[in-house]
Amino acid sequence: MSRTTVDSKASGAKTAIIGDLRATFGELKCIASERLVRQGISMTQLHVMHLLQGHGEMPMSRLAEMLDVSLSNATGLVDRVEERGVVERVRVAEDRRMVMVRLTPLGRETLDEIEALREQLLRRVLDRLDEAKLVGMASAMADLRTAIATTLTDRDDPDTHEHTNPNQRGN
């Protein structure tokens, strides 16, 4: 088999995998979204909660920056999640003009419940696969995580683009 045929098959497989991953993530996101709506939380509000969980309390301006929205949009988002009692605003004692946003204990509990629901859903999905497929997927996922880690490590080093098409550099 020629090198061109192998490259073409690999390219086709990559395209199929990318499409499958997008579709799979999209389907899981839709299912998660439906469950969140039942709990009265939007995906954007969940994103706010995850940012606060991962980064701790922060000024409203920093949250707006991390969400890539205006300060007024971030304020509106925080208003809605604050009404649910999952986040709170706290004025900084040293500078009363500064407002910090943080998760409440109810917010942490809500995120734990959502994570448990996600895991439960994924387990139900994986329960439909036989052992051989699960073992194969586990191996493929480990390889994928390694490839991601390597790519993230190499992305800032222009000398490590040996597997990248030179015409795609900078994309």
CNS distance restraints for C-alpha pairs under 8 A (distance, minus, plus):
assign (resid   1 and name CA) (resid   5 and name CA) 6.51 0.50 0.50
assign (resid   1 and name CA) (resid   6 and name CA) 7.04 0.50 0.50
assign (resid   2 and name CA) (resid   6 and name CA) 6.47 0.50 0.50
assign (resid   3 and name CA) (resid   7 and name CA) 6.08 0.50 0.50
assign (resid   4 and name CA) (resid   8 and name CA) 5.99 0.50 0.50
assign (resid   5 and name CA) (resid   9 and name CA) 6.15 0.50 0.50
assign (resid   6 and name CA) (resid  10 and name CA) 6.12 0.50 0.50
assign (resid   7 and name CA) (resid  11 and name CA) 6.01 0.50 0.50
assign (resid   8 and name CA) (resid  12 and name CA) 6.15 0.50 0.50
assign (resid   9 and name CA) (resid  13 and name CA) 6.11 0.50 0.50
assign (resid  10 and name CA) (resid  14 and name CA) 6.09 0.50 0.50
assign (resid  11 and name CA) (resid  15 and name CA) 6.20 0.50 0.50
assign (resid  12 and name CA) (resid  16 and name CA) 6.20 0.50 0.50
assign (resid  13 and name CA) (resid  17 and name CA) 6.07 0.50 0.50
assign (resid  14 and name CA) (resid  18 and name CA) 6.08 0.50 0.50
assign (resid  15 and name CA) (resid  19 and name CA) 6.23 0.50 0.50
assign (resid  16 and name CA) (resid  20 and name CA) 6.08 0.50 0.50
assign (resid  17 and name CA) (resid  21 and name CA) 5.99 0.50 0.50
assign (resid  18 and name CA) (resid  22 and name CA) 6.15 0.50 0.50
assign (resid  19 and name CA) (resid  23 and name CA) 6.13 0.50 0.50
assign (resid  20 and name CA) (resid  24 and name CA) 5.94 0.50 0.50
assign (resid  21 and name CA) (resid  25 and name CA) 5.98 0.50 0.50
assign (resid  22 and name CA) (resid  26 and name CA) 5.95 0.50 0.50
assign (resid  23 and name CA) (resid  27 and name CA) 6.09 0.50 0.50
assign (resid  24 and name CA) (resid  28 and name CA) 6.18 0.50 0.50
assign (resid  25 and name CA) (resid  29 and name CA) 5.94 0.50 0.50
assign (resid  26 and name CA) (resid  30 and name CA) 6.18 0.50 0.50
assign (resid  27 and name CA) (resid  31 and name CA) 6.34 0.50 0.50
assign (resid  28 and name CA) (resid  32 and name CA) 6.08 0.50 0.50
assign (resid  29 and name CA) (resid  33 and name CA) 5.83 0.50 0.50
assign (resid  30 and name CA) (resid  34 and name CA) 6.19 0.50 0.50
assign (resid  31 and name CA) (resid  35 and name CA) 6.49 0.50 0.50
assign (resid  32 and name CA) (resid  36 and name CA) 6.16 0.50 0.50
assign (resid  32 and name CA) (resid 118 and name CA) 7.10 0.50 0.50
assign (resid  33 and name CA) (resid  37 and name CA) 6.11 0.50 0.50
assign (resid  33 and name CA) (resid  42 and name CA) 7.15 0.50 0.50
assign (resid  33 and name CA) (resid  43 and name CA) 6.47 0.50 0.50
assign (resid  34 and name CA) (resid  38 and name CA) 6.45 0.50 0.50
assign (resid  35 and name CA) (resid  39 and name CA) 6.57 0.50 0.50
assign (resid  36 and name CA) (resid  40 and name CA) 6.13 0.50 0.50
assign (resid  36 and name CA) (resid  41 and name CA) 5.09 0.50 0.50
assign (resid  36 and name CA) (resid  42 and name CA) 6.31 0.50 0.50
assign (resid  36 and name CA) (resid  43 and name CA) 7.43 0.50 0.50
assign (resid  36 and name CA) (resid 114 and name CA) 7.93 0.50 0.50
assign (resid  37 and name CA) (resid  41 and name CA) 5.39 0.50 0.50
assign (resid  37 and name CA) (resid  42 and name CA) 6.13 0.50 0.50
assign (resid  41 and name CA) (resid  45 and name CA) 6.07 0.50 0.50
assign (resid  41 and name CA) (resid  46 and name CA) 6.57 0.50 0.50
assign (resid  41 and name CA) (resid  81 and name CA) 7.86 0.50 0.50
assign (resid  42 and name CA) (resid  46 and name CA) 6.19 0.50 0.50
assign (resid  43 and name CA) (resid  47 and name CA) 6.16 0.50 0.50
assign (resid  44 and name CA) (resid  48 and name CA) 6.38 0.50 0.50
assign (resid  44 and name CA) (resid  77 and name CA) 7.97 0.50 0.50
assign (resid  45 and name CA) (resid  49 and name CA) 6.38 0.50 0.50
assign (resid  45 and name CA) (resid  77 and name CA) 6.58 0.50 0.50
assign (resid  45 and name CA) (resid  78 and name CA) 7.89 0.50 0.50
assign (resid  45 and name CA) (resid  80 and name CA) 7.98 0.50 0.50
assign (resid  45 and name CA) (resid  81 and name CA) 6.50 0.50 0.50
assign (resid  46 and name CA) (resid  50 and name CA) 6.15 0.50 0.50
assign (resid  47 and name CA) (resid  51 and name CA) 6.15 0.50 0.50
assign (resid  48 and name CA) (resid  52 and name CA) 6.34 0.50 0.50
assign (resid  48 and name CA) (resid  63 and name CA) 7.77 0.50 0.50
assign (resid  48 and name CA) (resid  67 and name CA) 7.65 0.50 0.50
assign (resid  48 and name CA) (resid  77 and name CA) 7.97 0.50 0.50
assign (resid  48 and name CA) (resid  78 and name CA) 7.88 0.50 0.50
assign (resid  49 and name CA) (resid  53 and name CA) 6.07 0.50 0.50
assign (resid  49 and name CA) (resid  86 and name CA) 7.88 0.50 0.50
assign (resid  49 and name CA) (resid  87 and name CA) 7.55 0.50 0.50
assign (resid  49 and name CA) (resid 103 and name CA) 6.80 0.50 0.50
assign (resid  49 and name CA) (resid 107 and name CA) 7.22 0.50 0.50
assign (resid  49 and name CA) (resid 111 and name CA) 7.62 0.50 0.50
assign (resid  50 and name CA) (resid  54 and name CA) 6.00 0.50 0.50
assign (resid  50 and name CA) (resid 111 and name CA) 7.80 0.50 0.50
assign (resid  51 and name CA) (resid  55 and name CA) 5.83 0.50 0.50
assign (resid  51 and name CA) (resid  56 and name CA) 7.59 0.50 0.50
assign (resid  51 and name CA) (resid  63 and name CA) 7.87 0.50 0.50
assign (resid  52 and name CA) (resid  56 and name CA) 4.86 0.50 0.50
assign (resid  52 and name CA) (resid  57 and name CA) 5.87 0.50 0.50
assign (resid  52 and name CA) (resid  58 and name CA) 7.40 0.50 0.50
assign (resid  52 and name CA) (resid 101 and name CA) 7.76 0.50 0.50
assign (resid  52 and name CA) (resid 102 and name CA) 6.03 0.50 0.50
assign (resid  52 and name CA) (resid 103 and name CA) 6.19 0.50 0.50
assign (resid  53 and name CA) (resid 103 and name CA) 6.83 0.50 0.50
assign (resid  53 and name CA) (resid 108 and name CA) 7.47 0.50 0.50
assign (resid  56 and name CA) (resid 102 and name CA) 6.59 0.50 0.50
assign (resid  56 and name CA) (resid 103 and name CA) 7.82 0.50 0.50
assign (resid  57 and name CA) (resid 100 and name CA) 6.22 0.50 0.50
assign (resid  57 and name CA) (resid 101 and name CA) 5.38 0.50 0.50
assign (resid  57 and name CA) (resid 102 and name CA) 4.29 0.50 0.50
assign (resid  57 and name CA) (resid 103 and name CA) 7.21 0.50 0.50
assign (resid  58 and name CA) (resid  62 and name CA) 6.33 0.50 0.50
assign (resid  58 and name CA) (resid  63 and name CA) 6.62 0.50 0.50
assign (resid  58 and name CA) (resid 100 and name CA) 5.12 0.50 0.50
assign (resid  58 and name CA) (resid 101 and name CA) 5.50 0.50 0.50
assign (resid  58 and name CA) (resid 102 and name CA) 6.78 0.50 0.50
assign (resid  59 and name CA) (resid  63 and name CA) 6.48 0.50 0.50
assign (resid  59 and name CA) (resid  98 and name CA) 6.91 0.50 0.50
assign (resid  59 and name CA) (resid  99 and name CA) 5.69 0.50 0.50
assign (resid  59 and name CA) (resid 100 and name CA) 4.23 0.50 0.50
assign (resid  59 and name CA) (resid 101 and name CA) 6.06 0.50 0.50
assign (resid  60 and name CA) (resid  64 and name CA) 6.22 0.50 0.50
assign (resid  60 and name CA) (resid  71 and name CA) 7.20 0.50 0.50
assign (resid  60 and name CA) (resid  74 and name CA) 7.21 0.50 0.50
assign (resid  60 and name CA) (resid  75 and name CA) 7.28 0.50 0.50
assign (resid  60 and name CA) (resid  99 and name CA) 6.25 0.50 0.50
assign (resid  60 and name CA) (resid 100 and name CA) 5.96 0.50 0.50
assign (resid  60 and name CA) (resid 101 and name CA) 6.20 0.50 0.50
assign (resid  61 and name CA) (resid  65 and name CA) 6.26 0.50 0.50
assign (resid  61 and name CA) (resid  71 and name CA) 6.07 0.50 0.50
assign (resid  62 and name CA) (resid  66 and name CA) 6.16 0.50 0.50
assign (resid  63 and name CA) (resid  67 and name CA) 6.11 0.50 0.50
assign (resid  63 and name CA) (resid  74 and name CA) 7.03 0.50 0.50
assign (resid  64 and name CA) (resid  68 and name CA) 5.89 0.50 0.50
assign (resid  64 and name CA) (resid  69 and name CA) 5.25 0.50 0.50
assign (resid  64 and name CA) (resid  70 and name CA) 5.93 0.50 0.50
assign (resid  64 and name CA) (resid  71 and name CA) 5.37 0.50 0.50
assign (resid  64 and name CA) (resid  73 and name CA) 7.59 0.50 0.50
assign (resid  64 and name CA) (resid  74 and name CA) 5.14 0.50 0.50
assign (resid  65 and name CA) (resid  69 and name CA) 6.40 0.50 0.50
assign (resid  65 and name CA) (resid  70 and name CA) 7.61 0.50 0.50
assign (resid  67 and name CA) (resid  74 and name CA) 7.67 0.50 0.50
assign (resid  69 and name CA) (resid  73 and name CA) 6.05 0.50 0.50
assign (resid  69 and name CA) (resid  74 and name CA) 6.39 0.50 0.50
assign (resid  70 and name CA) (resid  74 and name CA) 6.29 0.50 0.50
assign (resid  71 and name CA) (resid  75 and name CA) 6.07 0.50 0.50
assign (resid  72 and name CA) (resid  76 and name CA) 6.29 0.50 0.50
assign (resid  73 and name CA) (resid  77 and name CA) 6.29 0.50 0.50
assign (resid  74 and name CA) (resid  78 and name CA) 6.11 0.50 0.50
assign (resid  75 and name CA) (resid  79 and name CA) 6.04 0.50 0.50
assign (resid  76 and name CA) (resid  80 and name CA) 6.45 0.50 0.50
assign (resid  77 and name CA) (resid  81 and name CA) 6.49 0.50 0.50
assign (resid  78 and name CA) (resid  82 and name CA) 5.71 0.50 0.50
assign (resid  78 and name CA) (resid  87 and name CA) 7.37 0.50 0.50
assign (resid  79 and name CA) (resid  83 and name CA) 6.22 0.50 0.50
assign (resid  80 and name CA) (resid  84 and name CA) 6.87 0.50 0.50
assign (resid  81 and name CA) (resid  85 and name CA) 6.58 0.50 0.50
assign (resid  81 and name CA) (resid  86 and name CA) 5.97 0.50 0.50
assign (resid  81 and name CA) (resid  87 and name CA) 6.11 0.50 0.50
assign (resid  82 and name CA) (resid  86 and name CA) 5.87 0.50 0.50
assign (resid  82 and name CA) (resid  87 and name CA) 4.92 0.50 0.50
assign (resid  82 and name CA) (resid  88 and name CA) 5.64 0.50 0.50
assign (resid  82 and name CA) (resid  89 and name CA) 7.92 0.50 0.50
assign (resid  85 and name CA) (resid 104 and name CA) 7.07 0.50 0.50
assign (resid  85 and name CA) (resid 106 and name CA) 6.68 0.50 0.50
assign (resid  85 and name CA) (resid 107 and name CA) 7.09 0.50 0.50
assign (resid  86 and name CA) (resid 103 and name CA) 5.91 0.50 0.50
assign (resid  86 and name CA) (resid 104 and name CA) 5.25 0.50 0.50
assign (resid  86 and name CA) (resid 105 and name CA) 7.32 0.50 0.50
assign (resid  86 and name CA) (resid 106 and name CA) 5.27 0.50 0.50
assign (resid  86 and name CA) (resid 107 and name CA) 3.75 0.50 0.50
assign (resid  86 and name CA) (resid 108 and name CA) 7.51 0.50 0.50
assign (resid  86 and name CA) (resid 110 and name CA) 7.51 0.50 0.50
assign (resid  87 and name CA) (resid 101 and name CA) 6.80 0.50 0.50
assign (resid  87 and name CA) (resid 102 and name CA) 5.48 0.50 0.50
assign (resid  87 and name CA) (resid 103 and name CA) 4.29 0.50 0.50
assign (resid  87 and name CA) (resid 104 and name CA) 5.08 0.50 0.50
assign (resid  87 and name CA) (resid 107 and name CA) 6.13 0.50 0.50
assign (resid  88 and name CA) (resid 101 and name CA) 5.71 0.50 0.50
assign (resid  88 and name CA) (resid 102 and name CA) 5.58 0.50 0.50
assign (resid  88 and name CA) (resid 103 and name CA) 6.38 0.50 0.50
assign (resid  88 and name CA) (resid 104 and name CA) 6.39 0.50 0.50
assign (resid  89 and name CA) (resid  99 and name CA) 6.25 0.50 0.50
assign (resid  89 and name CA) (resid 100 and name CA) 5.57 0.50 0.50
assign (resid  89 and name CA) (resid 101 and name CA) 4.60 0.50 0.50
assign (resid  89 and name CA) (resid 102 and name CA) 6.60 0.50 0.50
assign (resid  90 and name CA) (resid  99 and name CA) 5.61 0.50 0.50
assign (resid  90 and name CA) (resid 100 and name CA) 5.10 0.50 0.50
assign (resid  90 and name CA) (resid 101 and name CA) 6.30 0.50 0.50
assign (resid  90 and name CA) (resid 102 and name CA) 7.78 0.50 0.50
assign (resid  91 and name CA) (resid  95 and name CA) 7.60 0.50 0.50
assign (resid  91 and name CA) (resid  96 and name CA) 5.46 0.50 0.50
assign (resid  91 and name CA) (resid  97 and name CA) 7.08 0.50 0.50
assign (resid  91 and name CA) (resid  98 and name CA) 5.88 0.50 0.50
assign (resid  91 and name CA) (resid  99 and name CA) 4.59 0.50 0.50
assign (resid  91 and name CA) (resid 100 and name CA) 6.12 0.50 0.50
assign (resid  92 and name CA) (resid  96 and name CA) 5.30 0.50 0.50
assign (resid  92 and name CA) (resid  97 and name CA) 7.46 0.50 0.50
assign (resid  92 and name CA) (resid  98 and name CA) 5.70 0.50 0.50
assign (resid  92 and name CA) (resid  99 and name CA) 6.24 0.50 0.50
assign (resid  92 and name CA) (resid 100 and name CA) 6.91 0.50 0.50
assign (resid 103 and name CA) (resid 107 and name CA) 5.31 0.50 0.50
assign (resid 103 and name CA) (resid 108 and name CA) 6.50 0.50 0.50
assign (resid 104 and name CA) (resid 108 and name CA) 6.43 0.50 0.50
assign (resid 105 and name CA) (resid 109 and name CA) 6.17 0.50 0.50
assign (resid 106 and name CA) (resid 110 and name CA) 5.97 0.50 0.50
assign (resid 107 and name CA) (resid 111 and name CA) 6.22 0.50 0.50
assign (resid 108 and name CA) (resid 112 and name CA) 6.20 0.50 0.50
assign (resid 109 and name CA) (resid 113 and name CA) 6.22 0.50 0.50
assign (resid 110 and name CA) (resid 114 and name CA) 6.18 0.50 0.50
assign (resid 111 and name CA) (resid 115 and name CA) 6.05 0.50 0.50
assign (resid 112 and name CA) (resid 116 and name CA) 6.14 0.50 0.50
assign (resid 113 and name CA) (resid 117 and name CA) 6.21 0.50 0.50
assign (resid 114 and name CA) (resid 118 and name CA) 6.21 0.50 0.50
assign (resid 115 and name CA) (resid 119 and name CA) 6.16 0.50 0.50
assign (resid 116 and name CA) (resid 120 and name CA) 6.03 0.50 0.50
assign (resid 117 and name CA) (resid 121 and name CA) 6.09 0.50 0.50
assign (resid 118 and name CA) (resid 122 and name CA) 6.16 0.50 0.50
assign (resid 119 and name CA) (resid 123 and name CA) 6.05 0.50 0.50
assign (resid 120 and name CA) (resid 124 and name CA) 6.24 0.50 0.50
assign (resid 121 and name CA) (resid 125 and name CA) 6.32 0.50 0.50
assign (resid 122 and name CA) (resid 126 and name CA) 6.09 0.50 0.50
assign (resid 123 and name CA) (resid 127 and name CA) 5.90 0.50 0.50
assign (resid 124 and name CA) (resid 128 and name CA) 6.99 0.50 0.50
assign (resid 125 and name CA) (resid 129 and name CA) 7.72 0.50 0.50
assign (resid 126 and name CA) (resid 134 and name CA) 7.53 0.50 0.50
assign (resid 129 and name CA) (resid 133 and name CA) 6.22 0.50 0.50
assign (resid 129 and name CA) (resid 134 and name CA) 6.45 0.50 0.50
assign (resid 130 and name CA) (resid 134 and name CA) 6.34 0.50 0.50
assign (resid 131 and name CA) (resid 135 and name CA) 6.14 0.50 0.50
assign (resid 132 and name CA) (resid 136 and name CA) 6.17 0.50 0.50
assign (resid 133 and name CA) (resid 137 and name CA) 6.00 0.50 0.50
assign (resid 134 and name CA) (resid 138 and name CA) 6.04 0.50 0.50
assign (resid 135 and name CA) (resid 139 and name CA) 6.29 0.50 0.50
assign (resid 136 and name CA) (resid 140 and name CA) 6.15 0.50 0.50
assign (resid 137 and name CA) (resid 141 and name CA) 5.89 0.50 0.50
assign (resid 138 and name CA) (resid 142 and name CA) 6.21 0.50 0.50
assign (resid 139 and name CA) (resid 143 and name CA) 6.34 0.50 0.50
assign (resid 140 and name CA) (resid 144 and name CA) 6.11 0.50 0.50
assign (resid 141 and name CA) (resid 145 and name CA) 6.10 0.50 0.50
assign (resid 142 and name CA) (resid 146 and name CA) 6.24 0.50 0.50
assign (resid 143 and name CA) (resid 147 and name CA) 6.18 0.50 0.50
assign (resid 144 and name CA) (resid 148 and name CA) 6.12 0.50 0.50
assign (resid 145 and name CA) (resid 149 and name CA) 6.10 0.50 0.50
assign (resid 146 and name CA) (resid 150 and name CA) 6.11 0.50 0.50
assign (resid 147 and name CA) (resid 151 and name CA) 6.03 0.50 0.50
assign (resid 148 and name CA) (resid 152 and name CA) 6.07 0.50 0.50
assign (resid 149 and name CA) (resid 153 and name CA) 6.14 0.50 0.50
assign (resid 150 and name CA) (resid 154 and name CA) 6.04 0.50 0.50
assign (resid 151 and name CA) (resid 155 and name CA) 5.77 0.50 0.50
assign (resid 152 and name CA) (resid 156 and name CA) 7.94 0.50 0.50
assign (resid 154 and name CA) (resid 158 and name CA) 7.85 0.50 0.50
assign (resid 154 and name CA) (resid 160 and name CA) 5.98 0.50 0.50
assign (resid 154 and name CA) (resid 161 and name CA) 7.78 0.50 0.50
assign (resid 155 and name CA) (resid 160 and name CA) 7.77 0.50 0.50
assign (resid 157 and name CA) (resid 161 and name CA) 7.91 0.50 0.50
assign (resid 161 and name CA) (resid 166 and name CA) 7.98 0.50 0.50
assign (resid 164 and name CA) (resid 168 and name CA) 7.03 0.50 0.50
assign (resid 164 and name CA) (resid 169 and name CA) 7.10 0.50 0.50
assign (resid 165 and name CA) (resid 169 and name CA) 6.83 0.50 0.50
